[in-house]
Amino acid sequence: MIFAYLNFNDPDWYLWVPIYLSATACCGLAVVNMVYPTIYLLLMVFYLIYAALLFFQQDGVRDWISKYNRPSLVQSMQAEKPYIEKTREFFGLLIITAALMVNYLSI
C-alpha cells in the first residue's frame, strides 16, 4: 500500500496506483482466508504481459541489458537515464507477480 501512495507523484500514477492496490488487496484478503483464484490469475497475466511490453520497448529492459551493459539502477532515486524507469517497473511487476503466485499456490 505504501508503494501505491508513493506513486501518486508519478506521471503515470493512474496505472501504477491500481496495480499496487490490487496486489495489496489480494494479499490482504489472503491473510483472512478470502482467496479469489480467478482474480489472481487475471492479475498475474496482466502483470506479465505488461512486463513483457516493458522488456521489449525502446530503452526498456532489453536495451538496459544489451545496449547499456546493465549499469546500476539504484545509484539514485531519480530516473536520470531513459532505461531506468522501465527497468525498475519491469522488476516491480515481477515482484508483485511472485507475491501473488505464492498466495495462489498456497490455496
N, C-alpha and C positions, 0 to 999 in steps of 0.2 A: 504494500500500500504506500510505503514511503517513496518507492520509485515512481509510482503514478503521480504523487504530489510533486516530486522533483521535475517531472516532465511538463508541468504547466507553463514553464517559461520557454519551451522549445517551439520552433515554428510549426512543427507537425504534432503538436500536443493532442489534437483531435484523433490521431491514430494511436499514439502510444499510451495515453491515459486509459482508454478502454482495453488495450492489450494487457497492461499491468493489472487493472482492476478485475478483469475476467479471470486471470490466473489467480489473483488473490482470493476472489470469491470461491473458486473451485477448491483451492487448498483449505480455506477456512471452513467450507462446508464439509470437507472430508474429515476434518477434526471432530465434527459432531456426527459422523457416520451418515452424512447425506451426500451420496455419490451419484453422479449422473454420467454414466459411461459414454453416452452419445455426445454429450456436450464436450467431454474430454477429448474424444476422437476428432470432433469438428474443430476444436481449438488447436489441437496438435497439427492437424492437416493444414489449417490456415497459417500457423506459425512457420511450419516447414516450407510451405510454398513461398511465403514472404521472405524467409531466409534464403531460399534458392534465388529469388529475384535479386536480393542484395549481394549475393555471391557473384552473380554474373553481370551486374550493372557496371557501367563505366566508373572507374575509381571505387569499385567495390572490393570484396574480399579477394577475388582472383587477381585483380591488379595489385592489391596490397602484397600478395604473395609473390607474384611474378615480376611485376613492373617496378615495385618499390622495395623489394627484397626484405619484407617483413620487419620494418622498424617498429620500435615500441609504440604501443597505443596508449600508454598510461603516463607518459612523461609530464603531461599537463592535462588539466580537465578541459581546456579549450581545444576544440577540433580545428587546429591550425592547418592541417593538410586535408586534401579533398577525400582521402580514403578513410580517415579516422572515424567519422560519424557512421558510415555504412558498415564498417567492420565491427565497431562496438555494438551496433544494433543487431547485426548478424549473430554475434556471440550471445547477446542478451536473449534473443529468440531461442537459441539452442538451450540456454539455461532454463528458461521458462518451460520449454517442451520437455526437458528432462524431469523437471519437478512434477509436471502433470503426468508424465509416463510412470513415475514412481507411484503416484496416487492411483493411477489407473491399474497398474499391475498388482497393487495391494488389495484390490477389490475381492 
